[in-house]
C-alpha cells in the first residue's frame, strides 16, 4: 500500500447520551468548548478538564434537537460519566443516560465516496489524528461499517499507533493525565477562551494570559533498534539536553524495524533543541531527534513563548 493510499483504523470510544432542555447549558459549564448557543446538528470538539485545568478526557459533542451525544474519544469514560452525574442537580432539566461502548473510525487519504447528510459522519473541524480537518465515522456498537468504508483497507494496530504518534494526537495514560493541560498537548482549537464560566476556566485563562505553558508535546525518533534501545526510551524515561539539564519525559514509544519513535513532553527551555538525550533505566543513553508533531497547534498568543 503506498503512502498516498487511503487507509482506516478504529478505536473504542464511550458514548454518553444527555437529553433535556438544559443539556447544552450543562455541557457548556462542564467542558472547554462553547456549547450553549451552538445549533442542533453541530459537532464540537471539547476537553473535559479538572478545576485546575488538568486533562480528564477528549470528547466530541454531537448536538440534536433533543439533547446531545457526548463521545469520549480518549480518557476514562466511566470517570467522565461519574463526574457528570455528581454535579447534576435535581433542578437541572437533564437526563444522563448510561455509558455505552462505541467505535470511532478514522481514515487517511481522500475517499472516492462519502455520503452526504449522514449523521454518523463527524466533522468537528479539528485534527482527530488523521490530519487536517479530516472527518471520522461514529459507529454504534450494534452497527456494521457502511460498505463504502468497509472497502477501505485497514491499518494494523502498529501502523495506527504510528499515525497517532506522528500526528501528535494525545492518548491516555501517557499524554492525557493529571499532569497535562490542553495547551501543552497542542489542543488549543478544542478550547474556547471567550465563553462563559466553566470548570477549569480560570486556570486556562491564566495560561493564555500570563505565558504559563511550561511544557509542550513533541515527537521524537531514533534509528537505534533492539530490546536495549527500546528499554532506554520507554515511557517515563527522563530527557536531558547535551549539557545535562532536565528537558522532559517520554510519554509514548513505538519500536519498528527501522528505529523507535514516540511522543514526549518537553520543557519550555528545551523546545528549540533539535536533539535530546534519553537516559534509560538500563544506563543506556540514546540521542533522539526532536520535531513538532504534524497535528500540534501552538498555545494561544501570549502562552508558552520564549521568556
Secondary structure, DSSP 8 states (H G I E B T S, - for coil): --TTS-EEEEEEEEEEEEESTTHHHHHHHHSSS--TT--TT-EEEEEEE-TTS-EEEEEEEEEETTEEEEEEEEE-HHHHHHHHHHH--TTS--EEEEEEEEEEEEEES--S---SS-TTEE--SS--SSSTT--EEEEETT----HHHHTS-B--HHHHHHHHHHHT---TTTTSSTT--TTTTTBGGG--TTS---TTHHHHHHHHHTT---EEEEEEEES--SHHHHHHT-TT-EEE-TTS-EEEEEEEEEEETTEEEEEEEEEGGGTT-SEEEEE-TTS-EEEEEEE--TT-B---TTSS---
